[in-house]
């Protein structure tokens, strides 16, 4: 069973706060997900620490 963490982030394009579900069974994750408001693709970088807390950063696709 996959444990998911709900986290709120601000879209780097439209600025709206959205909720992402992060797979807490994976220590590090990098993927692209569309904003639920403006539908633009954003890069998601998530890390799960030893206590199971998620640190999530999002950026627009053009950022390195």
mmCIF file as Biopython writes it, N, C-alpha, C and O atoms, coordinates in Angstrom:
data_model
#
loop_
_atom_site.group_PDB
_atom_site.id
_atom_site.type_symbol
_atom_site.label_atom_id
_atom_site.label_alt_id
_atom_site.label_comp_id
_atom_site.label_asym_id
_atom_site.label_entity_id
_atom_site.label_seq_id
_atom_site.pdbx_PDB_ins_code
_atom_site.Cartn_x
_atom_site.Cartn_y
_atom_site.Cartn_z
_atom_site.occupancy
_atom_site.B_iso_or_equiv
_atom_site.auth_seq_id
_atom_site.auth_asym_id
_atom_site.pdbx_PDB_model_num
ATOM 1   N N  . UNK A ? 1  ? 0.848  -1.192 0.000   1.0 0.0 1  A 1 
ATOM 2   C CA . UNK A ? 1  ? 0.000  0.000  0.000   1.0 0.0 1  A 1 
ATOM 3   C C  . UNK A ? 1  ? 0.885  1.243  0.000   1.0 0.0 1  A 1 
ATOM 4   O O  . UNK A ? 1  ? 1.822  1.342  0.792   1.0 0.0 1  A 1 
ATOM 5   N N  . UNK A ? 2  ? 0.592  2.178  -0.875  1.0 0.0 2  A 1 
ATOM 6   C CA . UNK A ? 2  ? 1.370  3.403  -0.995  1.0 0.0 2  A 1 
ATOM 7   C C  . UNK A ? 2  ? 0.848  4.453  -0.033  1.0 0.0 2  A 1 
ATOM 8   O O  . UNK A ? 2  ? -0.348 4.742  0.012   1.0 0.0 2  A 1 
ATOM 9   N N  . UNK A ? 3  ? 1.771  5.021  0.738   1.0 0.0 3  A 1 
ATOM 10  C CA . UNK A ? 3  ? 1.395  6.111  1.629   1.0 0.0 3  A 1 
ATOM 11  C C  . UNK A ? 3  ? 1.571  7.423  0.880   1.0 0.0 3  A 1 
ATOM 12  O O  . UNK A ? 3  ? 2.643  7.705  0.346   1.0 0.0 3  A 1 
ATOM 13  N N  . UNK A ? 4  ? 0.517  8.216  0.845   1.0 0.0 4  A 1 
ATOM 14  C CA . UNK A ? 4  ? 0.583  9.498  0.161   1.0 0.0 4  A 1 
ATOM 15  C C  . UNK A ? 4  ? 0.479  10.629 1.170   1.0 0.0 4  A 1 
ATOM 16  O O  . UNK A ? 4  ? -0.258 10.544 2.152   1.0 0.0 4  A 1 
ATOM 17  N N  . UNK A ? 5  ? 1.229  11.683 0.910   1.0 0.0 5  A 1 
ATOM 18  C CA . UNK A ? 5  ? 1.186  12.895 1.731   1.0 0.0 5  A 1 
ATOM 19  C C  . UNK A ? 5  ? 0.582  14.002 0.894   1.0 0.0 5  A 1 
ATOM 20  O O  . UNK A ? 5  ? 0.998  14.213 -0.245  1.0 0.0 5  A 1 
ATOM 21  N N  . UNK A ? 6  ? -0.383 14.706 1.433   1.0 0.0 6  A 1 
ATOM 22  C CA . UNK A ? 6  ? -0.958 15.863 0.753   1.0 0.0 6  A 1 
ATOM 23  C C  . UNK A ? 6  ? -0.160 17.095 1.162   1.0 0.0 6  A 1 
ATOM 24  O O  . UNK A ? 6  ? 0.014  17.369 2.349   1.0 0.0 6  A 1 
ATOM 25  N N  . UNK A ? 7  ? 0.318  17.824 0.179   1.0 0.0 7  A 1 
ATOM 26  C CA . UNK A ? 7  ? 1.064  19.059 0.443   1.0 0.0 7  A 1 
ATOM 27  C C  . UNK A ? 7  ? 0.486  20.175 -0.422  1.0 0.0 7  A 1 
ATOM 28  O O  . UNK A ? 7  ? 0.011  19.936 -1.532  1.0 0.0 7  A 1 
ATOM 29  N N  . UNK A ? 8  ? 0.535  21.389 0.102   1.0 0.0 8  A 1 
ATOM 30  C CA . UNK A ? 8  ? 0.077  22.543 -0.659  1.0 0.0 8  A 1 
ATOM 31  C C  . UNK A ? 8  ? 1.281  23.302 -1.183  1.0 0.0 8  A 1 
ATOM 32  O O  . UNK A ? 8  ? 2.244  23.544 -0.457  1.0 0.0 8  A 1 
ATOM 33  N N  . UNK A ? 9  ? 1.215  23.674 -2.449  1.0 0.0 9  A 1 
ATOM 34  C CA . UNK A ? 9  ? 2.278  24.453 -3.093  1.0 0.0 9  A 1 
ATOM 35  C C  . UNK A ? 9  ? 1.621  25.555 -3.913  1.0 0.0 9  A 1 
ATOM 36  O O  . UNK A ? 9  ? 0.435  25.480 -4.234  1.0 0.0 9  A 1 
ATOM 37  N N  . UNK A ? 10 ? 2.403  26.578 -4.250  1.0 0.0 10 A 1 
ATOM 38  C CA . UNK A ? 10 ? 1.922  27.647 -5.106  1.0 0.0 10 A 1 
ATOM 39  C C  . UNK A ? 10 ? 2.431  27.412 -6.521  1.0 0.0 10 A 1 
ATOM 40  O O  . UNK A ? 10 ? 3.625  27.196 -6.729  1.0 0.0 10 A 1 
ATOM 41  N N  . UNK A ? 11 ? 1.536  27.452 -7.480  1.0 0.0 11 A 1 
ATOM 42  C CA . UNK A ? 11 ? 1.906  27.258 -8.880  1.0 0.0 11 A 1 
ATOM 43  C C  . UNK A ? 11 ? 2.886  28.359 -9.299  1.0 0.0 11 A 1 
ATOM 44  O O  . UNK A ? 11 ? 2.638  29.536 -9.033  1.0 0.0 11 A 1 
ATOM 45  N N  . UNK A ? 12 ? 4.000  27.992 -9.952  1.0 0.0 12 A 1 
ATOM 46  C CA . UNK A ? 12 ? 4.974  28.999 -10.378 1.0 0.0 12 A 1 
ATOM 47  C C  . UNK A ? 12 ? 4.473  29.859 -11.540 1.0 0.0 12 A 1 
ATOM 48  O O  . UNK A ? 12 ? 5.100  30.865 -11.870 1.0 0.0 12 A 1 
ATOM 49  N N  . UNK A ? 13 ? 3.367  29.486 -12.156 1.0 0.0 13 A 1 
ATOM 50  C CA . UNK A ? 13 ? 2.811  30.246 -13.283 1.0 0.0 13 A 1 
ATOM 51  C C  . UNK A ? 13 ? 1.691  31.183 -12.831 1.0 0.0 13 A 1 
ATOM 52  O O  . UNK A ? 13 ? 1.787  32.398 -13.002 1.0 0.0 13 A 1 
ATOM 53  N N  . UNK A ? 14 ? 0.629  30.613 -12.253 1.0 0.0 14 A 1 
ATOM 54  C CA . UNK A ? 14 ? -0.553 31.422 -11.921 1.0 0.0 14 A 1 
ATOM 55  C C  . UNK A ? 14 ? -0.578 31.870 -10.460 1.0 0.0 14 A 1 
ATOM 56  O O  . UNK A ? 14 ? -1.352 32.758 -10.101 1.0 0.0 14 A 1 
ATOM 57  N N  . UNK A ? 15 ? 0.265  31.264 -9.608  1.0 0.0 15 A 1 
ATOM 58  C CA . UNK A ? 15 ? 0.336  31.674 -8.204  1.0 0.0 15 A 1 
ATOM 59  C C  . UNK A ? 15 ? -0.731 31.073 -7.308  1.0 0.0 15 A 1 
ATOM 60  O O  . UNK A ? 15 ? -0.729 31.316 -6.101  1.0 0.0 15 A 1 
ATOM 61  N N  . UNK A ? 16 ? -1.639 30.296 -7.873  1.0 0.0 16 A 1 
ATOM 62  C CA . UNK A ? 16 ? -2.690 29.681 -7.057  1.0 0.0 16 A 1 
ATOM 63  C C  . UNK A ? 16 ? -2.109 28.577 -6.176  1.0 0.0 16 A 1 
ATOM 64  O O  . UNK A ? 16 ? -1.185 27.870 -6.580  1.0 0.0 16 A 1 
ATOM 65  N N  . UNK A ? 17 ? -2.655 28.436 -4.976  1.0 0.0 17 A 1 
ATOM 66  C CA . UNK A ? 17 ? -2.268 27.357 -4.083  1.0 0.0 17 A 1 
ATOM 67  C C  . UNK A ? 17 ? -3.020 26.102 -4.503  1.0 0.0 17 A 1 
ATOM 68  O O  . UNK A ? 17 ? -4.245 26.106 -4.614  1.0 0.0 17 A 1 
ATOM 69  N N  . UNK A ? 18 ? -2.268 25.025 -4.734  1.0 0.0 18 A 1 
ATOM 70  C CA . UNK A ? 18 ? -2.859 23.755 -5.137  1.0 0.0 18 A 1 
ATOM 71  C C  . UNK A ? 18 ? -2.343 22.648 -4.228  1.0 0.0 18 A 1 
ATOM 72  O O  . UNK A ? 18 ? -1.321 22.802 -3.560  1.0 0.0 18 A 1 
ATOM 73  N N  . UNK A ? 19 ? -3.055 21.543 -4.214  1.0 0.0 19 A 1 
ATOM 74  C CA . UNK A ? 19 ? -2.659 20.397 -3.393  1.0 0.0 19 A 1 
ATOM 75  C C  . UNK A ? 19 ? -2.080 19.307 -4.285  1.0 0.0 19 A 1 
ATOM 76  O O  . UNK A ? 19 ? -2.672 18.942 -5.301  1.0 0.0 19 A 1 
ATOM 77  N N  . UNK A ? 20 ? -0.919 18.794 -3.895  1.0 0.0 20 A 1 
ATOM 78  C CA . UNK A ? 20 ? -0.298 17.667 -4.583  1.0 0.0 20 A 1 
ATOM 79  C C  . UNK A ? 20 ? -0.262 16.476 -3.637  1.0 0.0 20 A 1 
ATOM 80  O O  . UNK A ? 20 ? -0.110 16.639 -2.426  1.0 0.0 20 A 1 
ATOM 81  N N  . UNK A ? 21 ? -0.403 15.286 -4.190  1.0 0.0 21 A 1 
ATOM 82  C CA . UNK A ? 21 ? -0.246 14.059 -3.410  1.0 0.0 21 A 1 
ATOM 83  C C  . UNK A ? 21 ? 1.138  13.490 -3.715  1.0 0.0 21 A 1 
ATOM 84  O O  . UNK A ? 21 ? 1.451  13.176 -4.863  1.0 0.0 21 A 1 
ATOM 85  N N  . UNK A ? 22 ? 1.953  13.363 -2.686  1.0 0.0 22 A 1 
ATOM 86  C CA . UNK A ? 22 ? 3.328  12.897 -2.816  1.0 0.0 22 A 1 
ATOM 87  C C  . UNK A ? 22 ? 3.424  11.471 -2.287  1.0 0.0 22 A 1 
ATOM 88  O O  . UNK A ? 22 ? 2.910  11.168 -1.210  1.0 0.0 22 A 1 
ATOM 89  N N  . UNK A ? 23 ? 4.077  10.604 -3.040  1.0 0.0 23 A 1 
ATOM 90  C CA . UNK A ? 23 ? 4.294  9.214  -2.642  1.0 0.0 23 A 1 
ATOM 91  C C  . UNK A ? 23 ? 5.375  9.196  -1.556  1.0 0.0 23 A 1 
ATOM 92  O O  . UNK A ? 23 ? 6.556  9.379  -1.852  1.0 0.0 23 A 1 
ATOM 93  N N  . UNK A ? 24 ? 4.973  8.976  -0.302  1.0 0.0 24 A 1 
ATOM 94  C CA . UNK A ? 24 ? 5.900  9.021  0.825   1.0 0.0 24 A 1 
ATOM 95  C C  . UNK A ? 24 ? 6.794  7.784  0.907   1.0 0.0 24 A 1 
ATOM 96  O O  . UNK A ? 24 ? 7.697  7.742  1.743   1.0 0.0 24 A 1 
ATOM 97  N N  . UNK A ? 25 ? 6.569  6.781  0.064   1.0 0.0 25 A 1 
ATOM 98  C CA . UNK A ? 25 ? 7.418  5.595  0.083   1.0 0.0 25 A 1 
ATOM 99  C C  . UNK A ? 25 ? 8.703  5.815  -0.719  1.0 0.0 25 A 1 
ATOM 100 O O  . UNK A ? 25 ? 9.623  5.001  -0.641  1.0 0.0 25 A 1 
ATOM 101 N N  . UNK A ? 26 ? 8.776  6.892  -1.480  1.0 0.0 26 A 1 
ATOM 102 C CA . UNK A ? 26 ? 9.961  7.225  -2.279  1.0 0.0 26 A 1 
ATOM 103 C C  . UNK A ? 26 ? 10.708 8.378  -1.606  1.0 0.0 26 A 1 
ATOM 104 O O  . UNK A ? 26 ? 10.121 9.428  -1.348  1.0 0.0 26 A 1 
ATOM 105 N N  . UNK A ? 27 ? 11.990 8.188  -1.324  1.0 0.0 27 A 1 
ATOM 106 C CA . UNK A ? 27 ? 12.769 9.204  -0.619  1.0 0.0 27 A 1 
ATOM 107 C C  . UNK A ? 27 ? 12.929 10.487 -1.433  1.0 0.0 27 A 1 
ATOM 108 O O  . UNK A ? 27 ? 12.809 11.588 -0.896  1.0 0.0 27 A 1 
ATOM 109 N N  . UNK A ? 28 ? 13.203 10.338 -2.747  1.0 0.0 28 A 1 
ATOM 110 C CA . UNK A ? 28 ? 13.357 11.500 -3.627  1.0 0.0 28 A 1 
ATOM 111 C C  . UNK A ? 28 ? 12.559 11.273 -4.899  1.0 0.0 28 A 1 
ATOM 112 O O  . UNK A ? 28 ? 12.501 10.164 -5.431  1.0 0.0 28 A 1 
ATOM 113 N N  . UNK A ? 29 ? 11.947 12.346 -5.374  1.0 0.0 29 A 1 
ATOM 114 C CA . UNK A ? 29 ? 11.143 12.255 -6.582  1.0 0.0 29 A 1 
ATOM 115 C C  . UNK A ? 29 ? 11.293 13.523 -7.408  1.0 0.0 29 A 1 
ATOM 116 O O  . UNK A ? 29 ? 11.341 14.624 -6.859  1.0 0.0 29 A 1 
ATOM 117 N N  . UNK A ? 30 ? 11.366 13.373 -8.710  1.0 0.0 30 A 1 
ATOM 118 C CA . UNK A ? 30 ? 11.351 14.480 -9.658  1.0 0.0 30 A 1 
ATOM 119 C C  . UNK A ? 30 ? 10.403 14.090 -10.777 1.0 0.0 30 A 1 
ATOM 120 O O  . UNK A ? 30 ? 10.580 13.049 -11.411 1.0 0.0 30 A 1 
ATOM 121 N N  . UNK A ? 31 ? 9.408  14.911 -11.019 1.0 0.0 31 A 1 
ATOM 122 C CA . UNK A ? 31 ? 8.452  14.617 -12.075 1.0 0.0 31 A 1 
ATOM 123 C C  . UNK A ? 31 ? 7.770  15.908 -12.519 1.0 0.0 31 A 1 
ATOM 124 O O  . UNK A ? 31 ? 7.956  16.958 -11.905 1.0 0.0 31 A 1 
ATOM 125 N N  . UNK A ? 32 ? 6.985  15.824 -13.581 1.0 0.0 32 A 1 
ATOM 126 C CA . UNK A ? 32 ? 6.238  16.968 -14.093 1.0 0.0 32 A 1 
ATOM 127 C C  . UNK A ? 32 ? 4.764  16.708 -13.864 1.0 0.0 32 A 1 
ATOM 128 O O  . UNK A ? 32 ? 4.260  15.620 -14.144 1.0 0.0 32 A 1 
ATOM 129 N N  . UNK A ? 33 ? 4.070  17.729 -13.344 1.0 0.0 33 A 1 
ATOM 130 C CA . UNK A ? 33 ? 2.627  17.625 -13.112 1.0 0.0 33 A 1 
ATOM 131 C C  . UNK A ? 33 ? 1.983  18.932 -13.563 1.0 0.0 33 A 1 
ATOM 132 O O  . UNK A ? 33 ? 2.539  20.010 -13.354 1.0 0.0 33 A 1 
ATOM 133 N N  . UNK A ? 34 ? 0.816  18.831 -14.179 1.0 0.0 34 A 1 
ATOM 134 C CA . UNK A ? 34 ? 0.102  20.028 -14.611 1.0 0.0 34 A 1 
ATOM 135 C C  . UNK A ? 34 ? -0.598 20.685 -13.430 1.0 0.0 34 A 1 
ATOM 136 O O  . UNK A ? 34 ? -1.138 20.010 -12.554 1.0 0.0 34 A 1 
ATOM 137 N N  . UNK A ? 35 ? -0.578 22.019 -13.424 1.0 0.0 35 A 1 
ATOM 138 C CA . UNK A ? 35 ? -1.315 22.784 -12.420 1.0 0.0 35 A 1 
ATOM 139 C C  . UNK A ? 35 ? -2.801 22.487 -12.582 1.0 0.0 35 A 1 
ATOM 140 O O  . UNK A ? 35 ? -3.304 22.429 -13.704 1.0 0.0 35 A 1 
ATOM 141 N N  . UNK A ? 36 ? -3.500 22.301 -11.477 1.0 0.0 36 A 1 
ATOM 142 C CA . UNK A ? 36 ? -4.928 21.997 -11.518 1.0 0.0 36 A 1 
ATOM 143 C C  . UNK A ? 36 ? -5.759 23.221 -11.871 1.0 0.0 36 A 1 
ATOM 144 O O  . UNK A ? 36 ? -6.943 23.094 -12.182 1.0 0.0 36 A 1 
ATOM 145 N N  . UNK A ? 37 ? -5.148 24.420 -11.827 1.0 0.0 37 A 1 
ATOM 146 C CA . UNK A ? 37 ? -5.876 25.651 -12.128 1.0 0.0 37 A 1 
ATOM 147 C C  . UNK A ? 37 ? -5.602 26.124 -13.551 1.0 0.0 37 A 1 
ATOM 148 O O  . UNK A ? 37 ? -6.534 26.306 -14.334 1.0 0.0 37 A 1 
ATOM 149 N N  . UNK A ? 38 ? -4.313 26.326 -13.894 1.0 0.0 38 A 1 
ATOM 150 C CA . UNK A ? 38 ? -3.982 26.891 -15.207 1.0 0.0 38 A 1 
ATOM 151 C C  . UNK A ? 38 ? -3.517 25.837 -16.221 1.0 0.0 38 A 1 
ATOM 152 O O  . UNK A ? 38 ? -3.317 26.158 -17.392 1.0 0.0 38 A 1 
ATOM 153 N N  . UNK A ? 39 ? -3.348 24.603 -15.788 1.0 0.0 39 A 1 
ATOM 154 C CA . UNK A ? 39 ? -2.985 23.465 -16.642 1.0 0.0 39 A 1 
ATOM 155 C C  . UNK A ? 39 ? -1.586 23.547 -17.245 1.0 0.0 39 A 1 
ATOM 156 O O  . UNK A ? 39 ? -1.278 22.799 -18.172 1.0 0.0 39 A 1 
ATOM 157 N N  . UNK A ? 40 ? -0.737 24.432 -16.745 1.0 0.0 40 A 1 
ATOM 158 C CA . UNK A ? 40 ? 0.626  24.506 -17.272 1.0 0.0 40 A 1 
ATOM 159 C C  . UNK A ? 40 ? 1.504  23.494 -16.535 1.0 0.0 40 A 1 
ATOM 160 O O  . UNK A ? 40 ? 1.292  23.247 -15.347 1.0 0.0 40 A 1 
ATOM 161 N N  . UNK A ? 41 ? 2.488  22.907 -17.223 1.0 0.0 41 A 1 
ATOM 162 C CA . UNK A ? 41 ? 3.327  21.880 -16.603 1.0 0.0 41 A 1 
ATOM 163 C C  . UNK A ? 41 ? 4.373  22.481 -15.675 1.0 0.0 41 A 1 
ATOM 164 O O  . UNK A ? 41 ? 5.091  23.406 -16.055 1.0 0.0 41 A 1 
ATOM 165 N N  . UNK A ? 42 ? 4.457  21.959 -14.471 1.0 0.0 42 A 1 
ATOM 166 C CA . UNK A ? 42 ? 5.459  22.419 -13.513 1.0 0.0 42 A 1 
ATOM 167 C C  . UNK A ? 42 ? 6.317  21.247 -13.069 1.0 0.0 42 A 1 
ATOM 168 O O  . UNK A ? 42 ? 5.841  20.118 -12.947 1.0 0.0 42 A 1 
ATOM 169 N N  . UNK A ? 43 ? 7.591  21.533 -12.828 1.0 0.0 43 A 1 
ATOM 170 C CA . UNK A ? 43 ? 8.505  20.513 -12.306 1.0 0.0 43 A 1 
ATOM 171 C C  . UNK A ? 43 ? 8.286  20.405 -10.802 1.0 0.0 43 A 1 
ATOM 172 O O  . UNK A ? 43 ? 8.197  21.411 -10.098 1.0 0.0 43 A 1 
ATOM 173 N N  . UNK A ? 44 ? 8.200  19.170 -10.326 1.0 0.0 44 A 1 
ATOM 174 C CA . UNK A ? 44 ? 8.022  18.911 -8.899  1.0 0.0 44 A 1 
ATOM 175 C C  . UNK A ? 44 ? 9.251  18.155 -8.403  1.0 0.0 44 A 1 
ATOM 176 O O  . UNK A ? 44 ? 9.643  17.143 -8.984  1.0 0.0 44 A 1 
ATOM 177 N N  . UNK A ? 45 ? 9.856  18.654 -7.326  1.0 0.0 45 A 1 
ATOM 178 C CA . UNK A ? 45 ? 10.960 17.966 -6.664  1.0 0.0 45 A 1 
ATOM 179 C C  . UNK A ? 45 ? 10.517 17.738 -5.228  1.0 0.0 45 A 1 
ATOM 180 O O  . UNK A ? 45 ? 10.234 18.692 -4.504  1.0 0.0 45 A 1 
ATOM 181 N N  . UNK A ? 46 ? 10.457 16.482 -4.814  1.0 0.0 46 A 1 
ATOM 182 C CA . UNK A ? 46 ? 10.006 16.138 -3.470  1.0 0.0 46 A 1 
ATOM 183 C C  . UNK A ? 46 ? 11.039 15.253 -2.791  1.0 0.0 46 A 1 
ATOM 184 O O  . UNK A ? 46 ? 11.620 14.358 -3.405  1.0 0.0 46 A 1 
ATOM 185 N N  . UNK A ? 47 ? 11.253 15.525 -1.515  1.0 0.0 47 A 1 
ATOM 186 C CA . UNK A ? 47 ? 12.119 14.688 -0.683  1.0 0.0 47 A 1 
ATOM 187 C C  . UNK A ? 47 ? 11.372 14.378 0.605   1.0 0.0 47 A 1 
ATOM 188 O O  . UNK A ? 47 ? 10.721 15.244 1.188   1.0 0.0 47 A 1 
ATOM 189 N N  . UNK A ? 48 ? 11.480 13.126 1.036   1.0 0.0 48 A 1 
ATOM 190 C CA . UNK A ? 48 ? 10.863 12.686 2.280   1.0 0.0 48 A 1 
ATOM 191 C C  . UNK A ? 48 ? 11.972 12.508 3.307   1.0 0.0 48 A 1 
ATOM 192 O O  . UNK A ? 48 ? 12.923 11.763 3.071   1.0 0.0 48 A 1 
ATOM 193 N N  . UNK A ? 49 ? 11.856 13.193 4.459   1.0 0.0 49 A 1 
ATOM 194 C CA . UNK A ? 49 ? 12.911 13.090 5.470   1.0 0.0 49 A 1 
ATOM 195 C C  . UNK A ? 49 ? 12.704 11.861 6.359   1.0 0.0 49 A 1 
ATOM 196 O O  . UNK A ? 49 ? 11.750 11.107 6.173   1.0 0.0 49 A 1 
ATOM 197 N N  . UNK A ? 50 ? 13.595 11.670 7.313   1.0 0.0 50 A 1 
ATOM 198 C CA . UNK A ? 50 ? 13.561 10.484 8.176   1.0 0.0 50 A 1 
ATOM 199 C C  . UNK A ? 50 ? 12.285 10.396 9.011   1.0 0.0 50 A 1 
ATOM 200 O O  . UNK A ? 50 ? 11.873 9.302  9.395   1.0 0.0 50 A 1 
ATOM 201 N N  . UNK A ? 51 ? 11.658 11.536 9.296   1.0 0.0 51 A 1 
ATOM 202 C CA . UNK A ? 51 ? 10.424 11.554 10.079  1.0 0.0 51 A 1 
ATOM 203 C C  . UNK A ? 51 ? 9.184  11.380 9.205   1.0 0.0 51 A 1 
ATOM 204 O O  . UNK A ? 51 ? 8.061  11.345 9.706   1.0 0.0 51 A 1 
ATOM 205 N N  . UNK A ? 52 ? 9.400  11.270 7.884   1.0 0.0 52 A 1 
ATOM 206 C CA . UNK A ? 52 ? 8.288  11.080 6.973   1.0 0.0 52 A 1 
ATOM 207 C C  . UNK A ? 52 ? 7.650  12.361 6.475   1.0 0.0 52 A 1 
ATOM 208 O O  . UNK A ? 52 ? 6.603  12.324 5.829   1.0 0.0 52 A 1 
ATOM 209 N N  . UNK A ? 53 ? 8.273  13.501 6.771   1.0 0.0 53 A 1 
ATOM 210 C CA . UNK A ? 53 ? 7.752  14.785 6.314   1.0 0.0 53 A 1 
ATOM 211 C C  . UNK A ? 53 ? 8.224  15.063 4.889   1.0 0.0 53 A 1 
ATOM 212 O O  . UNK A ? 53 ? 9.349  14.726 4.521   1.0 0.0 53 A 1 
ATOM 213 N N  . UNK A ? 54 ? 7.359  15.675 4.101   1.0 0.0 54 A 1 
ATOM 214 C CA . UNK A ? 54 ? 7.674  15.965 2.702   1.0 0.0 54 A 1 
ATOM 215 C C  . UNK A ? 54 ? 8.160  17.403 2.545   1.0 0.0 54 A 1 
ATOM 216 O O  . UNK A ? 54 ? 7.538  18.339 3.049   1.0 0.0 54 A 1 
ATOM 217 N N  . UNK A ? 55 ? 9.283  17.565 1.837   1.0 0.0 55 A 1 
ATOM 218 C CA . UNK A ? 55 ? 9.786  18.876 1.423   1.0 0.0 55 A 1 
ATOM 219 C C  . UNK A ? 55 ? 9.592  18.935 -0.083  1.0 0.0 55 A 1 
ATOM 220 O O  . UNK A ? 55 ? 10.236 18.194 -0.825  1.0 0.0 55 A 1 
ATOM 221 N N  . UNK A ? 56 ? 8.705  19.814 -0.535  1.0 0.0 56 A 1 
ATOM 222 C CA . UNK A ? 56 ? 8.330  19.854 -1.947  1.0 0.0 56 A 1 
ATOM 223 C C  . UNK A ? 56 ? 8.603  21.236 -2.517  1.0 0.0 56 A 1 
ATOM 224 O O  . UNK A ? 56 ? 8.235  22.257 -1.935  1.0 0.0 56 A 1 
ATOM 225 N N  . UNK A ? 57 ? 9.262  21.239 -3.677  1.0 0.0 57 A 1 
ATOM 226 C CA . UNK A ? 57 ? 9.529  22.478 -4.390  1.0 0.0 57 A 1 
ATOM 227 C C  . UNK A ? 57 ? 8.989  22.327 -5.808  1.0 0.0 57 A 1 
ATOM 228 O O  . UNK A ? 57 ? 9.117  21.264 -6.415  1.0 0.0 57 A 1 
ATOM 229 N N  . UNK A ? 58 ? 8.386  23.391 -6.334  1.0 0.0 58 A 1 
ATOM 230 C CA . UNK A ? 58 ? 7.898  23.378 -7.709  1.0 0.0 58 A 1 
ATOM 231 C C  . UNK A ? 58 ? 8.523  24.534 -8.467  1.0 0.0 58 A 1 
ATOM 232 O O  . UNK A ? 58 ? 8.812  25.582 -7.890  1.0 0.0 58 A 1 
ATOM 233 N N  . UNK A ? 59 ? 8.728  24.340 -9.754  1.0 0.0 59 A 1 
ATOM 234 C CA . UNK A ? 59 ? 9.270  25.391 -10.606 1.0 0.0 59 A 1 
ATOM 235 C C  . UNK A ? 59 ? 8.661  25.264 -11.989 1.0 0.0 59 A 1 
ATOM 236 O O  . UNK A ? 59 ? 8.092  24.229 -12.337 1.0 0.0 59 A 1 
ATOM 237 N N  . UNK A ? 60 ? 8.786  26.339 -12.784 1.0 0.0 60 A 1 
ATOM 238 C CA . UNK A ? 60 ? 8.246  26.240 -14.138 1.0 0.0 60 A 1 
ATOM 239 C C  . UNK A ? 60 ? 9.209  25.405 -14.975 1.0 0.0 60 A 1 
ATOM 240 O O  . UNK A ? 60 ? 10.370 25.229 -14.606 1.0 0.0 60 A 1 
ATOM 241 N N  . UNK A ? 61 ? 8.730  24.900 -16.088 1.0 0.0 61 A 1 
ATOM 242 C CA . UNK A ? 61 ? 9.516  23.971 -16.907 1.0 0.0 61 A 1 
ATOM 243 C C  . UNK A ? 61 ? 10.774 24.611 -17.490 1.0 0.0 61 A 1 
ATOM 244 O O  . UNK A ? 61 ? 11.723 23.905 -17.830 1.0 0.0 61 A 1 
ATOM 245 N N  . UNK A ? 62 ? 10.794 25.933 -17.610 1.0 0.0 62 A 1 
ATOM 246 C CA . UNK A ? 62 ? 11.935 26.614 -18.209 1.0 0.0 62 A 1 
ATOM 247 C C  . UNK A ? 62 ? 13.100 26.801 -17.243 1.0 0.0 62 A 1 
ATOM 248 O O  . UNK A ? 62 ? 14.226 27.053 -17.672 1.0 0.0 62 A 1 
ATOM 249 N N  . UNK A ? 63 ? 12.839 26.678 -15.941 1.0 0.0 63 A 1 
ATOM 250 C CA . UNK A ? 63 ? 13.899 26.856 -14.947 1.0 0.0 63 A 1 
ATOM 251 C C  . UNK A ? 63 ? 14.808 25.634 -14.925 1.0 0.0 63 A 1 
ATOM 252 O O  . UNK A ? 63 ? 14.346 24.499 -15.047 1.0 0.0 63 A 1 
ATOM 253 N N  . UNK A ? 64 ? 16.093 25.877 -14.770 1.0 0.0 64 A 1 
ATOM 254 C CA . UNK A ? 64 ? 17.074 24.775 -14.724 1.0 0.0 64 A 1 
ATOM 255 C C  . UNK A ? 64 ? 17.142 24.146 -13.367 1.0 0.0 64 A 1 
ATOM 256 O O  . UNK A ? 64 ? 17.913 23.210 -13.159 1.0 0.0 64 A 1 
#
